[in-house]
Amino acid sequence: MRLWRVAVLFLLALACLVQPALQTASRAAGVSDLETRVILKSSWEHYKATFVQQVDGRVIDYTANISTSEGQSYAMLRAFWMRDKATFDKSYRWAKDNLQIPRGGDHLFSWKWGERPDHTWGALDKTSASDADQDIALALLLAYKEWKDPAYLEDAKLILDDIWDRLTVNAPIGRVLLPGDWPRKGRDFQVNPSYFAPYAYRVFAEMDPDHDWTVLLDSSYEILARAIAQTETHLPPDWVELSMDNDNIKLYQDPMDDRSDFGYEAIRVYWRVGLDALLNPLEKRANAILKTKTMLPRYWKIRKDVPISITWDGIVRHPQLKSGAVYGAVLPGFYSQDRGAVDDLVAKKVVPNLKPGGQWNTKNDYYAQNWLWCGLALYAIYQNPPDFSRASVTTRLAQMLQVSPASP
């Protein structure tokens, strides 16, 4: 048996042994760096075996038996984080063959793929989702930096050309990322703040000098700051409306309209902003968002939970809704406001949700599998903040996104 397989089996066995102890001992304190990295390794192996088809790299969301550009992008980023080149290449190849090429005319990705009514399989919706397109481009640039294959860079630049041309627009507030290439109605359009990836724009600017990606960095932080300031909770909303006639940003404030709730979309804002703050500790705009006082740490202290559906004015819309995804995605926000609360959250909600063998929650909770893992991976960086030399931003991010070998 090859040495790497022995190592993987050993880590899986170790995770099974330490998990019950972790679930008890970690309730009083945060999880150690070694324990965190063992969990990350074992849960990646489980995710890869369960959600990523080994034959071709298709990532399956079992809730509806579909695949999405989002799912492929998460697999690529996580595979890079684990330096799993084989899974990275398979996941990208499947996305390219099934989500990109069938669109025709550009290098973006259809967001949804599955079984059609006539029982054939293919793209169910060929419109793009800009968060996934960005994440795939970023993953390719990081892969180029790590594995030196020029094909990664060539493909990434083709995707970036189309993101710039088709998924951004000049507005009075500046050049803004659109949520996709689907048509908008009238002069106003919807914007999804959780799609903004400021750390990625820094990498794009360095690797693709043909476009001024720093303008997206500025507009993203401006929209985030203004949207958060309009909510009574100071939490980011899922969606806002941006005017093309002036620089107004509006929330959807009808009580029956949940588009400006802090929900499944917006929880990702803290992770994306948190990663940018780690990459750029002097980024005042990121730190201001992370340090803005919200209801979440207090809610956690009182109820030992984090709601995932909160209206812009502070009402928990669906108290019965639960998803482990929120616990991982909001960790950077907790870390900046209450270090004790983030350790408590990891100990009582993140680690205990992991079952022996590496599965979080239920098999169907694909979203939670990804965001609990990503949240814990960022927590590992917080435990050992990087000490960067004067390396390029792409190199710094590649160094940061790495689960180093753990020695028991």
Secondary structure, 3 states (H helix, E strand, C coil): CCHHHHHHHHHHHHHHHHHHHHHHHHHHCCCCHHHHHHHHHHHHHHHHHHHECCCCCCECECCCCEEEHHHHHHHHHHHHHCCCHHHHHHHHHHHHHHHHHHHCCCCCCEEEEEECCCCCEEEEEEEECHHHHHHHHHHHHHHHHHHCCHHHHHHHHHHHHHHHHHHEEEECCEEEECCCCCCCCCCCEEECHHHCCHHHHHHHHHHCCCCCCHHHHHHHHHHHHHHHHHCCCCCCCCCEEECCCCCCEECCCCCCCCCCCECCCCCHHHHHHHHHHHHCCCCHHHHHHHHCCCCHHHHHHHHCCCCCCECCCCCECCCCCCCCHHHHHCHHHHHHHCHHHHHHHHHHHHCCCEECCCEECCCCCHHHHHHHHHHHHHHHHHHCCCCCCCCCHHHHHHHHCCCCCCCC
